[in-house]
Amino acid sequence: MTLDDISKIAVVGAGTMGQGIAQISALAGYDVVLYDLNSEVLEKASSNIDSNLSKGIDRGKLTQEDKEAALKRIVFSDEESALVADVVIEAIVEKLDIKKSLFTRLEELNKENTILASNTSSIPITRIATSLKHPERFVGMHFFNPAHIMKLVEVISGAATDSAVASTISALAEKLGKVPVMAKDAPGFIVNRVARHFYVEGLKVLEEGVCNVEGIDRLVESSGFRMGPFKLMDLIGVDTNYSVTESMFNAFHQDAKFRPSRIQQQKVDAGHHGRKSQKGFYNYD
């Protein structure tokens, strides 16, 4: 499978990341299937993509014709049979067993040269691929939130990933307007391994009562960061961020430097997931 062979992309999971991936794929001229088990999630995804495209028009980055053409290319579906494409990108929950089960089914549905890609932000690609008959066509394609804006994409090769597959996905990322970086397989890859301490240390400072949320964010932002750790966790999703930290903590054999925060767990348990739930470390009512 080369870049020229790709005409259709399927995205599994219509949450925040899946929406963004579907949107940029359609804008790049690809036919897109955005799949989710939950019809209400699909309806919200459709509304959000429409809104994002309208904002692009307001900012002078898109035309009305661009928006209409992109929307026509996206099919929203809760039918598993629709997940037949040249490239299938998974953007679901960070749970190894669920991802493995999904990719086993995707492999059964698709032809042998279909590229299967995971948007996982922390789980090693090689571990997910153990369920596959053809792990050579499986690769990591990690976007960053919000996917329709952030430029970086990590392209991660597992132990069995064919180098030609990784090269094709890198070329696809470029066509989607992204900047791909090739990475080897390891928990958290590059960005999340480095950035994990941005969140973890901020939470430790909060746990120890050194400073409050607003003060920590204000200090970090005054040092040159666009967002402090708590504003960024609210944007990404407190639940998503916690899940990644938990995954990396286990992947590194409970290394204390990756220990998830009790404060963050409490937020997740309370349903305070950040901007998407209107409440996280800040209130967004």
N, C-alpha and C positions, 0 to 999 in steps of 0.2 A: 504494500500500500504506500503510494507516494502522495504528496500534497495534491497533485493534479487528479488523483483518483477520488478525492474526497468531495462529495456533493451534499451529503446529508449527515447531520450530527444529532444524536439523541442525548438529552441531559436527564439524568435520573435524580429526582429531588427538586421540588419547586420552592425551596426555601430561599433565603436571601442570596446565597451563593449561586444556586441553580438558576434563579431569575437573571442574575447578571451575566452568567455564562451564555444562557440562551439568547439574551438581548444582543450581546456583541457578536455572537455567531450569525444571527440573522442580519445584522447590519453589514457583516462582511460578505453577505451574499449566499449563505448556506441555508438549505432547508433544515428546519429544526423541529424536533419533537421534544417538548418539555413534559416529563412524566412525573406524576405523584399519585400515591394511593388515595389521598384526601382531596376530594373535589373542591372543598372550600379553600384549601391551600392553592389550588390551581386558579381559582377565581381571583384570589388576592394577588397571585403572581401576575396574572393578566393585567390587573389594574395598576400594579406597581410598574410594570414594564411600560405601559402606556404613559404613565406619569413621568417616568425617567426620560422617555423619548421626547415628551413635550418640553421638559426642562432643557434638553439638548437643543431644541428649536429656539427657545427663549435666549439661550446663550450664544446662538449663532453657529453652533457646531453641526447642526442638522437642518434639513429642509423638511417641510411637510411631506414631500414626496418620499424622502428617505424613511420617515416614520411609517407611512402607509405601506411602503414596500416591505419593510422589516416585519411589521405585524402580520402581513399576509404570508410570510415565510414560516411563522411559528404555529405549530399545532399543539394545543394543550390536551393531554390525554391521561386518563387513569386506566388505560388498557395496556397490559403488559405486552401484548402482541405488537404494539406500535413501536417497541424498542428495537427495531431493526434498522441499522444505519452503517455508515462507513467508519464512524468514530462514535463510541458511546462513552460519555463522561459521567461518572458517579459523583454526586454531591449530597450525600446523606449523612446520618449520624456517625460519630466517630466510635463505632463499635466493631471490633475485628470480626466477630462471628457473623454479624449482619452483613457486612461488606463481602465476606467470603461467600455467603449463601447467595447474595445478589449476583456476583460475578459468575458463579457457577451457572446460574440460570441465563445470564446474558450470553455466555459462551454457547449455550445450547440453542438460543434463539437466532444467533447471527452466523454469517458465513465465516470461513476459516481465516480470511485476511482482514476481518474487521479489527480495528484497534480498540482495545478496552483500556480506559484511563480512569484513574482515581484522583479526586480533588482532596484526598486526605491531607491533613496538615501535620500529622504526627506519627501515624502508623506505618512502619516499614513496608515498602512495596513487596518485598520478597515474602513477607508473612501472609499478605492478602493473596498472593499468587499461588500459594500452596494448594488451593482448591481447584486450580485450572489444569486442563489437559494441555493447553498451549500457553504457558507463562511467558513465552518469548514475545507475544504480542500485547503484553500487559505493561503499563507504564504509569508513572505518577505525573499528573498535570495539575499542580497546585497553584490556584489563583489566590488573590488576596482581596479582602473585603474593603470597599465595595468593588466587586469584580468588573463592573462596567466602567470604573474610573481608574483603579490602581493598575499600574503598568507591568509590574513584575509577575512572572510566572516561573515557578520552579519545575523543571522537567527532570524527574527522578527515575533512574534505571535500577530495577531490581537485579538480583543475581542472574536471572535468566532472560532479562529484557534484550531483545535484538537491537543492536545499535542503530539499524535502519529505522526501526519503529520510533526510537527516541528522537532521531533526526527529523522524521516526519512530523512528530508532535511539536518539536521546536519550530519548524517552519510554519506549522499551523498557528502557533502562538503569535508569531510575527505577523501573519496575515490578519489575525484578530486585533492587531494594533498593540501587541504586548511586547515586552522585553524578556525573552526567555533566558534562564540561567540553568545550565546543566549541573545536576547534583547526583552524588552517589547516595546509595540507600543507607539511612541511619535514622533513628527516632528524632522527629522534629526537623530533619533535613538541615537546611542552613538557617533560614530566618527564624523559625519557631524555637530552634535550639538557642540561638543568640538572644532573641527577644523575650524568651520565657522569664528571664530574670528581671526584665523591665516591669513585668506584672508581679512576679513573686516577691521581689524586694519591696515594691510599693505596698503590697498587702502585709508584709512583715512589719513595716514601719507603722501601718495602721493598727495591726494587732498589738503592738507594743505601746500604743498610745503616744507615740512621738509627735504625731501631727494628725489632723483630720484629712478627709478626702479632698476637700477644696484646697487646703494648704499644700498638700503633696502635688496635686495637679498644677497649681499655680507656680510652684517652685520649678517643676520640670519644664513647663512651658516657657518660663522666663529664661531657661537655659538654652532655648532654641528649638525644642520639640513643638510640633504643631498641636499635639494633644498629650495630656498627662495620662498615666496608666489607667485611671478610673474612667475618664471620659472615653478612652479607647476601648476598654472592656465593655462599656455600655453600647458603643457603636457596633462592635463585633458580635456581641451577645455574651452576657455573663455566663450563661449555661455552656455556650460553645467554648469559650475561653477556659472554663473550669474543666470541661471534658478533655481538652487538649493537654492541660497541665496534668490531669490524672493519668492520661495515657502515657505521657512522657515519664512521669514518676515511676510507673510500673515497668516501662521499657528499659529504664536505667536502674532496675533492681532496687527501687525505693531509695535512691540517692537523696539525701536530705535536702540538697539544694533545689530539688524540683518538687518539694512537698506542697500539695494543694493546701490552700488556706481554709480554715474553718469559717471565716467570715464570708468568703466567696461561696462555700458550700451552703451556708445558711441562706444567702441570697437566692441561690438556685432552688433550694427546697421551698422557699416562700413564693416562687414564681416571679421574682424580680430579675428579669432577664435583660434589662437595659431598655434601649429605645423601642425595641419591637414590642415590649410589654408595657411601655409608658412609665416603667419604674425599674431602676437598677441601683447604682450608687448615687444617682441623681433622679429627681422626679421630672417627667416630661408631659404631665397632664396639660 
